[in-house]
Amino acid sequence: MKIVRLILGDQLNQNHSWFSNVNDDITYVIAEMRQETDYVKHHIQKVVAFFLAMRSFRDDLTQKGHQFIYYKLNDKNNPQDLAQIISNTIKETNAEKFEYQLPDEYRLDQQLQKICNSLTIATDSFNTEHFYTTRYELKDFYTGKKQMVMESFYRMMRKKHGIMVTNDQPEGGKWNYDQSNRNKWKGKTPIPKEKEFSKNVDKIVQMLNDKNVQTFGNIDSTGFPWPVTREECLNTLDYFCNELLPHFGDYQDAMHTDEKFLFHSRLSFAMNAKILAPKEVIKTVLDHFYDKSNDINISQVEGFVRQILGWREYMRGIYWKEMPKYKELNTLNNTNKLPEFFWTGNTKMNCLKKAIGQSLDASYAHHIQRLMVIGNFSLLTQIDPDEVDKWYLGVYIDAIEWVEITNTRGMSQFADGGIVATKPYVSSANYINKMSNYCSGCHYSHTKKIGEKACPFNSLYWNFLSDKKEHFKDNQRMNMMMALLNKMDGNKLAEIQERAAEIIKNPDAF
């Protein structure tokens, strides 16, 4: 039977069972499409990375004997329409069956179901063989439970998959070493420099320009540094384990003006494109941990495992449990516009200047920069979560909706009303000063609440609590801060609110 199999741009799993045997009756189709470049405005490095990874995937499997039809964005016979691409490939190969791997984005899942219903040949769908969980495993796990707290899910996953447990008890005596993962990096712990995978991507950049693909952000087209091939991604994993893992947990929440990556792995693109599987990443990390010659503390490893086995799988489960209505949630009724400096980095607030500037330059920021600097400011200034979603989905190289929207609309913006997070992740300048050196070089003072030199985060924080107090009156985790708000002098609060109003009205002036 002649079969056409579709591979999406984030399904680059060379170890999928589809590829265990070569069959000349099976044709794989991959396409660079305007549908995917245009559904949101992307960072140019993100588009380039996906196209490079897709082409590398095709090349590697073609060398192993698999048959591919590959549509480049500028191919004259590329209809730029997924349904038409599938139809054309079926006709070209005289296929009797169409198969695809289940997408991880709701919109593509719906689109492929519709396409299959329109075809006159047999169709079938398959698991991507990537995640630890099925789509609805989290939904089943939380059925009958009052809250979907990630920690309980994480512990179940550790036990189920036998990761860092002995007789269902955690190695080291603790399930979670988060309290040990909050150190400020002061430059005393050296960070070994990685050999970057510098590639010339002039031709792809020129193709995007020729086709008038609208992107933003910066790129060095003669020295593109991201790992996009299977070999490069495995080398990045080895570098992380050998050089960065011994201090990862200590500084995973730290931020510093001189180091944009610190001890982070830079594996999120490789994993979200499925070039690397979470199981092989965790196994490699644990092999290094259990090799006693490496002398790695358990707190470093647990913090990394929690992000992949816990948080990543949890967010995917929330996505499939709550979509499509999740995309419309705006519990706090925030409607303000995204400031212009999100596209330029031009602001006097040093933390935002550094975090956003880095995002525009590298298509990268780690989770605390995304959550407690950029996301914190977005929530405190009460920006419409639709606008925040689009920016995050576009700017980061690893951003695919299933993981972006749950982290942004959920954890960061609290637009889901507490499905993901039990309280909003907001803070004054104090937290940013505690975890970074951003405040020391800032135009504003992190200790002042009012006045021209007062850090905007301080007035915005108390103004937000006051504005949204009805939303949080029954939230026990907000009780202490609400009590402090209620004790605040009325005249002082009025001054704070007046300054916050100025910032919210014209954030680009600050």
Secondary structure, DSSP 4 states (H G I P E B T S, - for coil): --EEEE--TT---TTSGGGSS--TTEEEEEE--HHHHHSSPEEHHHHHHHHHHHHHHHHHHHHTT-EEEEE-TT-TT--S-HHHHHHHHHHHHT-SEEEEEPPSSHHHHHHHHHHHHH-SSEEEEE--S-SSS-TTHHHHHHTT-S---HHHHHHHHHHHHT-SEETTEEGGG-S--GGGS-PPP-S-S--PPP----B--HHHHHHHHHTT--EES---TTSB----SHHHHHHHHHHIIIIIHHHHTTTTT--BTTBSSTT----HHHHHTTSS-HHHHHHHHHHHHH-GGG---HHHHHHHHIIIIIIIHHHHHHHHHHTTGGGG--TT---BPPPGGGTT---S-HHHHHHHHHHHHHS---HHIIIIIIIHHHHHTTB-HHHHHHHHHHH-TT--HHHHHIIIIIIIT-TTSSSS-SS-----HHHHHHH-SGGGG-SSBTT-SSSTTB-HHHHHHHHHHHHTHHHHTT-GGGHHHHHHHHHS-HHHHHHHHHHHHHHHH-GGG-
